Amino acid sequence: MLLQITPDYIEYFYDELRPNVHYIPASLDNITEVATYVVDEANESEMKNVIKAANSWCKRKMTKDAIAGDAITRLEMYFKALDVYKEQEGWKELNNFIFSDHFDDLIECGSKL
């Protein structure tokens, strides 16, 4: 059975997982009650459906190809977000500061010291 304690940090794919579909949500405050519910024979059919859905999701999404594809998609999203950010005034100010005389210690390749 897949119980999930509410995490402090989440993975990129977390928004794809649905409580009571792919996992049974729990917290440290209610773990005993949730565990009791999960092992209750009256809920066996529901728990089997959760396990089936979780396994199905895992077989689709936790493969090398799917993870690599997700990584590329996330990088593309990041680049788009950067493009939007670069259009804002804050980026121009930061860019001017970074490449101003404050940090002009770059020595070009082939230059003599």
Secondary structure, DSSP 8 states (H G I E B T S, - for coil): --EEE--SS--TTGGG--BTTTBEEE-TTTHHHHHHHHH-GGGHHHHHHHHHHHHHHHHHHSSHHHHHHHHHHHHHHHHHHHHHHHTSHHHHHHHHHHTSGGG-----TT---
